[in-house]
Amino acid sequence: MESYYLDWANLLLRWVHVITAIAWIGASFYFVMLDNSLEKPQDPESLDKGVGGEQWAVHGGGFYNMQKYALAPKKLPDHLHWSYWESYSTWITGFALFTMSYLWNASTYLIDKSKMDWQPGAAIGVALAFFVVFWMVYDAICQIFGQRKNGDTIVGVLVAVFIAFATWLACQWFAGRAAFLLVGAMMATTMSGNVFFWIIPGQRKNVQALREGRPVDPIHGARGKQRSVHNTYFTLPVLFAMLSNHYSFTYTHKYNWIVLLLIMLGGAAIRQFFVVRHRFKLGNAGNPLPYAMVGVVVLGLSIVWMRPEPAAAPMASAAASQKVAFGDVKKVLEQRCYMCHGAQVQMKNVRLDTPDQVSAHAQGVYQQAVVTKIMPMNNSTGMTDAERALIAKWFEGGAKTN
């Protein structure tokens, strides 16, 4: 029953996490697009009000006029919309999911003893340290170098190098699937940290100064803009890291940390294309197509580099055509699968210690153990290629359990 309720909690948390992430990323993408699409107003009334840029849009049968003030309207409205709940809700639900799926079951999902044979408590502590240390180093880089000459370039290079190091380290210490999720969660934590520690507080200080008639410190706007730009470039890499657990050929690769870095690089380059294209349409930037081409080339070369070696054609023989007896498959399940899918524990509500249950989950067993090789998780029970081939032959022969 515990596993059953945990599965429901996982499902509902994941649902809410996806909804809030859509809201956060959608708002981020929209405002980046809006900022890069603004044109100087043509009518004297807007200019007199202090409007620095505007965009006319049509949506849902209506016309919209989005305006951005050079500083602020002459009189601030009583009600202002603040964009922060999307960020906080996404982080809270994401961290809850990470805790439930990886930290709660650290021995199964977080630890790969062939890499680091440590106790669950130690692995959990180090995983959480990734969030804190990455934020502290990233924030220090931004504060020390962000306002210097060519500060954005210096910060970008240093942050990229640190991400590469953290990715390599995570893949050396943790199970591949967990390492990818950890890197994504680490970057997502920094994105929320930017909102919580700098963007929203800076906006509040500016609003308070305007309401009190005091000069606005431009550092708050500059810093908030810098962190917002970082967040938009983190987005596509983070999304891939979050989705990677469905594609074992990425995180099980021999050089999985390079795989992750290449795909994140491709995602960031493609995001740059979308950021610049709005300015390009207004004649304020060069053609962004090279960024998209770089992203596509990086992803294409990754696909070619990662392609598996062609399997040798099986030799025809009488033995090869024989069907596998369920008794042989049952022995494999007893040794490799009962630990998590037996009478005592049913992870993901899957039980494999009775013929009826094996028959009901035969396709899933084939997909998880043979096709994707995700199970056993991190191959913690040591299933061999020969045993996977045995399951494949049994399934392809009709998956009989009698």
Secondary structure, DSSP 8 states (H G I E B T S, - for coil): -HHHHHHHHHHHHHHHHHHHHHHHHHHHHHHHHHHTT-B---SHHHHHHTEEEEEEEEETTEEEEEEEESS--SS--S------HHHHHHHHHHHHHHIIIIITTIIIII--TTT----HHHHHHHHHHHHHHHHHHHHHHHHHHTTSTTHHHHHHHHHHHHHHHHHHHHHHHS-HHHHHHHHHHHHHHHHHHHIIIIIHHHHHHHHHHHHTT----HHHHHHHHHHHHHHHHHHHHHHHHHHGGG-HHHHTSTTHHHHHHHHHHHHHHHHHHHHHHHHHHTTSS---HHHHHHHHHHHHHHHHHH-----------HHHHS---HHHHHHHHHHHTHHHHSSS-BGGG---SSHHHHHHTHHHHHIIIIIS--TTGGGTT---HHHHHHHHHHHHTT----
